[in-house]
Amino acid sequence: MQYLDLKMDFMFKQLFGHPSRKSITMAFLNALLHRTGDDRIIDVQFENTELTKETEDGKTGRLD
């Protein structure tokens, strides 16, 4: 069985950076930050990190 390398930005974002996996992201953050009870994270918001070209010869980018 092969595992995906979550150290790769793309794979990490696929698992933790998608709104459909919000519960996984919150569980990960709560465990990482040792938050429990009333101190736990109960919601996260995903922002668009894609930068679009303003001109035809412009470059696109992605914020991490």
C-alpha positions in Angstrom: 0.0 0.0 0.0 1.4 3.4 -1.0 0.8 6.5 1.1 0.6 10.1 -0.3 3.3 12.4 0.8 1.5 15.2 2.7 4.8 17.2 2.8 4.0 18.1 -0.9 2.0 21.3 -1.0 -0.5 20.0 -3.5 -1.3 16.9 -1.4 -1.6 18.8 1.9 -4.0 21.3 0.3 -6.1 18.5 -1.2 -6.6 17.0 2.3 -6.7 20.0 4.6 -7.6 23.0 2.3 -10.9 22.0 0.7 -14.3 23.0 2.1 -15.7 19.5 1.7 -13.0 18.3 4.2 -13.6 21.1 6.8 -14.1 18.6 9.6 -10.7 17.0 9.0 -9.0 20.4 8.9 -10.7 21.5 12.2 -9.8 18.2 13.9 -6.1 18.5 12.7 -5.9 22.1 14.0 -7.5 21.3 17.3 -5.1 18.4 17.9 -2.1 20.4 16.8 -3.0 23.3 19.0 -4.2 21.1 21.9 -7.6 22.8 21.9 -10.5 21.1 23.7 -13.9 22.0 25.1 -14.9 25.7 24.7 -11.4 26.5 23.4 -11.7 24.3 20.3 -12.0 25.5 16.7 -15.6 25.1 15.6 -15.4 26.6 12.1 -12.9 27.5 9.4 -13.2 29.6 6.3 -11.3 28.8 3.1 -10.2 31.8 1.1 -9.3 31.7 -2.6 -5.5 31.7 -3.0 -5.3 31.8 -6.8 -4.0 35.0 -8.3 -5.3 35.7 -11.7 -3.5 37.3 -14.6 -4.3 41.0 -15.2 -2.8 41.0 -18.6 -2.3 38.4 -21.3 1.4 38.2 -20.7 1.0 38.4 -16.9 1.9 35.5 -14.6 -0.5 33.6 -12.4 0.4 32.8 -8.8 -0.7 30.9 -5.8 -0.5 32.0 -2.2 0.5 29.4 0.4 
